Amino acid sequence: MLKFALKIIIVNIQVSNSSAFADTKPHYELLDGLRGVAALLVIWYHVFEGFAFAGGGMITSINHGYLAVDFFFMLSGFVISYAYDDRLGRSMNFKDFFKRRLIRLHPMVIMGVLIGVVFYILQGGVKWDGTTVPASLIIIAAVSGMLLIPAIPGASYDIRGNGEMFPLNGPSWSLFFEYIGNILYAFVIHRFSNKVLAIWTGVLGLGLGYFALTDAAGYGSIGVGWTLDAVNLIGGLLRMLFPFSLGMLLARNFKPIKTKGTFWICPILLVLLFHIPYVAGNGTISYNGIFEMLCLTIIFPILIWVGASGNTTDKRSTKIFKFLGDISFPVYIIHYPIMYLFYSWLIENKLYTLGETWPVAILVMIGSIIIAYLCLKLYDEPIRKWLSKKFILK
């Protein structure tokens, strides 16, 4: 009898510990996979950005690939609300929340900068205008990037000379805003009732809608946030906060619906959306802004709702979507240093089309996936496991 009672006590302790140590709730498999699809589309978009950058023209083909970032922000709001709303301030304190978020995101932020240094040196260690950059400024840019301290346009450590917040790894700008979103979520937004959250989201939507429909940045799109001028700072905050808050609202009100074929429908729809041709405005209103807001307010929320309602149907689809989900963040955060080298090659050889460069473009795509996977397995997962044991699982 005593032996049986001891077994019960041990089992209860084990269950209690596993519950306390769990970092996240069960994942939505299809949403993880969709994040991976969007990340791969970002790489493809940046290939065509390279042609436009080298040739001084417009991005063609995958005209709206930049919206993948807005999709990421909405997914982030959905997942964070789902994972932490009922724990933050109750069974989890703010310190533990931030430790979890830093452990989840920051190791790959650092790796992205390190890869950025390597590829910057391979590129010749020069600005886009050919000016040689001292090693000391590369070090300052690297340390700033690792700490997510943005460069002010024109600063000495803006080592590419085009005003990026993080010149060694441009996409880190979205992590800068993601961290702001996480801070606001922890201290303010998670406390909102559903009604207040709906009002908050609506106000942000109006702000971003004005920004998009009037083309306030002058880019012809809401592709803002990458530099630290006033328009990009305001636009970046709106671009992050609206989809993030809308994602939270979706999570709080989510009820699964019956779905069929979501494994194929959701990714295909995402691909088609990003390839919709760009439509200029009439001088008063941006037609492209109308499309952007249609995606952000209607299509993306439907995709997330449907994706959260569906499940992978067999072992193969489960493996595919798990792989896509696993590499989604690593491939997003490490691919752009490779793109810088690709852009430099395009400029040097005066190549401006996919037809001229498709073998190299495919190599860039595949290489980014391979490097991301190696970083995930050999660095990110082991270091996150170690950090979790050291700072969380006590």
Secondary structure, DSSP 8 states (H G I E B T S, - for coil): -HHHHHHHHHHHHHHHHHHHH--S----HHHHHHHHHHHHHHHHHHHHHHHHHHHTS---SSTTTTHHHHHHHHHHHHHHHHHHTTTBTTTB-HHHHHHHHHHHHHHHHHHHHHHHHHHHHHTTSB-TTS-B--HHHHHHHHHHHHTT----TT-TT-TTSS-BSSTT-TTHHHHHHHHHHHHHHHHTGGG--HHHHHHHHHHHHHHHHHHHHTTTTSSSSS---SB-SHHHHHHHHHHHHHHHHHHHHHHHT------SSHHHHHHHHHHHHHTS------SSS-HHHHHHHHIIIIIHHHHHHHHHH----SHHHHHHHHHHHHHHHHHHHHHHHHHHHHHHHHHHHT--SHHHHHHHHHHHHHHHHHHHHHHIIIIIHHHHHHHHHHHT--
